[in-house]
Amino acid sequence: MSTTIRAMRPLRLLALVALFLALSPSPAAAADIRSGDVTIGTTETIDDDLYVFGSNVAINGTIHGDLIATGNNISVDGSVTGDVVAAGQSVMIRGQVGGSVRAVGNMVVLDGKVTNDLLVAGNELTILSNGRVGRDAIVGAASTTISGQIGRDLQVGGTNAKIDGGIGGSVLATVERLQLTDRATVGGSLKYTSKNEAQIANMSSVKGTIERQTPDPGRAPLVTGQAALVVDWLKGLIGLLILGILVVFFFPGFSRRAGEALVHSPWLTLAIGALVLIGLPILAIVFFAVGVVIGGWWIGFVVLSLFVVVLALSIPVAAVGVGGAVLRIARRPVPVWLALFIGLIVLLLVALIPILGGLVIFCALLFGMGATTIAVVGNRRAEVAPA
């Protein structure tokens, strides 16, 4: 079989997935989809869900539906009657949200009103004095500052948390440093886990109990220093060896085809590995984004799962090729398991070398991903042999 036919095989899988997505059922009413720099003017009203994929997104008007936005800078100064789902470098909510807000960003700022819940993951969350959350707030951020009001409970995890406003219910915090200022009020109990005592101002108010728990320090390591490095190296070797042996034992045909790809078409294998490393995550994002609108969004997760599997198999597959090349000097048939073992030892020893080790492992990753892809999507010779 020619290398040209082998190179075309990955395209068959992508074509099948794209065809399946196209045949997925779509909702009766199409949502409003926009891209690039998007601005909804103050007099503009959208009577539908709005999906925005751009760089700068500014919502100054009214959306009668949900807002799903990804971009660099996202701001909501108008009104959204449904939920807001946003992911960006900065997310600013200064308007009114009739549902809940779920935001991921480096900096998330709330200076408006959220009727239901607030869920935030990022580096920094700031709820300014005009910020209002009608129900619960769940936060995972390195730095959290709350100067506004939360109607019910607050759950926060991160490094620093500062409460400078009102919490209608209880507070559950897992942080390194917790501070309650003179203006802080908590309608329920305060329970926090931290290695440091919370800074609670005398004028602050906590109606319930205050309970502190210290984090579990964990078990002390049995070995340290160079011995720990050796133990970690052996753990990596054993784990990859077990994975490789399982693949060789249960999928001998796959192992053989992957090895043949590494030996007979190394540069094609390297190119396909680079394509898979870059292309599959992008393909997963595209399928998810398009699938949310027309149906079949879960295909994005299928593609992402496929990427994880290929990534996991890449080092054992590359190790078979490396071990086979090392043992080929014996000029006799070599058991696949022995080639796997020798190849893993060589790769993991090289990985200990600063800079060079990282480059070698990265190249092995590309070769392994390429060989895995060829072995999975390639047909056996028996399938193409004439009857």
N, C-alpha and C positions, 0 to 999 in steps of 0.2 A: 504494500500500500504506500502511495507516495506521500511525502511530507505535506504537499499542498492539500490533499484530502484530509490529512490529520489536522491541519491548521484550521480547516473549515468546520470541523466537528463541533467546537464550542459554540459556533453560531447557531447550530441546530437547536441546542438547549434554549438559548436566548429567544429564538424565534418561536418555540413552542410556548414558553412562558408569556411572551407578548401576545400570542394568539389567544391563549387562555384568558388573559386579562381583557382582551377586546371582546370576548364572548361572555364575560361576566355581566350579570344583570345590573342595570343602572337605574337610579331613582327616577321617578316620573318627572320631577321638577329639577332642572339643572340649577346649581348654585352659581353665584357670581364669582368668577375667578379672575384675578388680576396679578400682574407681575411688574417688576421694575420699581421705580420710585412711585408710590401710590399715595395720593392725598384725597381724602373725602372731605369736600368743602362743608362749611357750616350750614349751608342751605340744602345740602344734598341728603336724600333719604334713600336707603336701600331696603326694599321689602323682601329680603332673602338672607340666607347665610352668605357670608363673604369670606373667600379664601384668598389670601394675599401671600405671594412669594416674591419678595423684593429686597431692596437695600434699605430704603427709608420709607416707613409706613406711618402716615399721620391720619388718624380718624377724628375729624372735627365735626362731622355731621351725625346722622342717626342711622343705626342699623337695626332693623326689626328682624332679628335672628341672631345667630352666633357669628363670632369673629375668630377665624383661625389664621394666624399670621406668623411668618418667619421672616427675619431680616436683620439688618444691622441695628437700626434704631426704630423702635416701635413706640408710638404715642397714641393714647386714646384720650382726647379732650372732649369728645362728643358723648353720645349715648348709644349703648348697646343693650338691647332688651334681653338678649340671651346670654350665653357664656362667652368668655374670652379665653382662648388658648393661644399663647404667644411664646415664641422662642427667639431670642436675639441678644445682641451685645448689651443693649439697654432697653428696658421696658418701662414706660411711664404711663401710669393710669391716673389721669386727673379729672376724668369725666364720671359718668354714671354707668354702672353695669348691673343689669337686672338679674343676672344669674350668678355664676361663680367665675373666678379668675384662676387659671392655671398657667403659671409663667415660669420659664427657664431663662436665665440671663446672667451676665456678669453683674449688672446693676439693675435692680427692680425697685421702682418708687411708686408708692400709692399715696395720692393726695386727693382722691375722689371717693366715691361710694360704691361698695360692692355689696349687693343685697344678700348673697348667700355666702359661700365659703371662699377662702383664699388659700391656694396651694402654690408655694414658691420653692424653687431650687436654684441656687446660684451662689455668687460670691458675696453679694451685699443686698440686703433688703432694708428699705427705709419706708416706714409709714409715717408721713408727716401729720401735723396737727389736724388738718382737714380730712385725713384718711379715715374711712369708716368701713368696717367689715361686719355684716349683719349676723353672721353665724361664727363658724370656727375658722381659725388660721393654723395652717400646718406649714412649717418653715424648715428648710435645710439650707443654711447659709453660713459662711464664715463669720459674717458680721450682720447682726440684726438690731435695728433701732426702731422702737415703736413709740411714737408720740401721739398717735391718734387713738381710736377706740375700736375694740373688738367685742362683738356682742356676746359671744360665748367663750369657748375654751381656746387656749393657745398652746400649741406643741411646737417646740423649737429645738433644733439641734445645730451645733456648730462650735465656733471658737468663742465669740463674744456676743452677748445678748443684753440689750439695754431697754428697760421698760420705763417709758417717760409719759405713758398715757394710761388709759383705762382698759382693763380686761374684765368683761362681765362675768365670766366663769372662772375656771381653774387654769393654772399654768403648770405645764410639764416640760422641763428643760433638761437637756443633756449638753452641757457647754463647759468650756474651761473657765470662763468668767461671766458672772451674772450680776447685773446692777439694777436696782430699783431706785429711782430718784424720788424727790419730795412730791412730785406730781403723780406718781404711780399709784394706781388702785387696782386691787385684785378682788373680785367678788367671791371667789371660792378659795381653794387651797393652793399653796405653792409647794411643788415638789420638784427638786432639781438634783441632778447627778453631776458632781464636779469635784475636782481635786482641790479647789479653792473655795473658801467661804464666800457666800454672796454678799455684795455690798448693798445693804438695805437701809435707805435713809430713814431717819426718825419720823419724818412727816408722811412717809408712804403708808398705804393702808392695805392690809391683807386680812380679809374677814375670816378665812379658814385657817387651817394649820399650816405651818412651815416645816417642811421635812427635807433634810439633805442626805443624800447617799454618796458615798465615795466610789469612784469607778474601780472595778476589779483590776488590780495590777497585772493579773495573768501569772502563769507559771514562769519561774526563772529558767532561762535556757540551761540545758544540761551541759552544753559545751559552748565555748566562746573562742574568739580569735580565729587562728588558722584552722583549728579543729572544726569550728562551725562551718567554715568555708568548704572543707572537705566533705562534711556531712551533707550540706546542701547540694554539692556537686553529685554525690552518690544518689541522693534522692531524685535529682533530675534525671540521672542516667537510668535508674530503676523504673521511674515512671514512664519515660519515653520508650524504654525497652519493652515493658509490658504492653504498651499501646501498639508498638510495632509488631510484636509477636502475635497479638490477637488479630491484627490485620492480615499478617502473613498466613496464619492458620485458617482463618475463616474465609478469607478472600484471596486465595492463591493466584487466581487469574488476574485480579487487579494488581497484585504485587508484581507479577511477571510483566504486564503491560507498562506499568510505571517504570520498571527497570529498563525495559527496552527503549522507552522514550528518552530516558536520561543518556543511554549509551549511543543510540543511533541519531537522535535529533536534539542535541544539547542546547543549541542556540534557539531553535524553535520552542523548546521547553522553557527556556529562560524568558523569551518574549511573551509566551502565553501566561507564565506566572506573573509577570509584571502587569499584564492586561487584567488578570483576575484580581490581583491585589488592589488595583485602582478602580476597575470597572464594576465589580460586584457590589461594593458599598454604595456607589453612585446609583447603580441600577435598583438597589433596594429602596433608596430614598425616592427615586422617581416613581417606582411602582406604588409605594405607600402614598405619595402625594396625589398621584392620579387616581389610585384606587379609592381614596377617601371620597372622591367626587363621583366617579362612575361605577364604583363597586369593585370588590376584589382587593381591598387594601391589605388584606392579610398576606397576599403574595409577596409583599415587601419583606415581611418577617420570614417567609419561607426562603427567599433569596439570601437574607442575612444569616439564617441558620446554615444554609449551604456554605456560605463564606466561612463561618466558624469551623465547620467540619473540615473544609479544605485546609484551613490554617492549622488546625490541630494535627492533621496528617502530614503536613509538609516536611517537618524535620525528620520523622522516621523514614519517610520516602526518600528524602535526600541522603539520609545516612546509608540506606541500602546501596545507592549509587556510589557513594564515597567508599564504603567498605568493599564493594565489588571491584572498584578500581585499584584499591590497595592490594587485595588478594589475587588480582588477576595475574600477578607476576608468578604465581604458582603454576599457571598454565594447566589448571584442572578445574572441573566443576566445583563451584563453591556453594554450600548451603545458604539459603537466603537469610536464615536467622543469624548465621555467623557474620555475613556481610553487614547485617543490621547492627550487630553488637560492636564490631570493629569500627564501623562508620560513626556510631554514636560516640564512642570513646574519642575518636579523632576530632569530631566537631566540638564536643564539649571541652576538650583540652584546648583547642584553638580559641574557644570562646573566652578563656581566661586571659588571653592577651589583650591589653588595652587597645582600643581603637580598631586594630586589625581583626580582633575576635568578633567585634560587632559587625564589621563589614562582611566577614566570611559567613557568619550566621544569617545575615540579611540575604546574601546571595544564595545560600542553601535554602532559605525560605522561598525565594523566587523559583529556584529549580524544583523544589518539592511541590509547590503549588501548581506549577506548570505540568509536571509529570502526573500529579493526582488528577488534574482536569482532563488530560489526554486519556488517562486510564479509565476514568468514569464515563466520559461521553463518547469514547472511541468504540467502534464495533470490533468484536473479535473477528479474526480472519475467517473463522468457520461460517460467520454470518454472511460474508460477502463472497464466499467461494461458490462457484457455479454448481448447480445441482447435478 
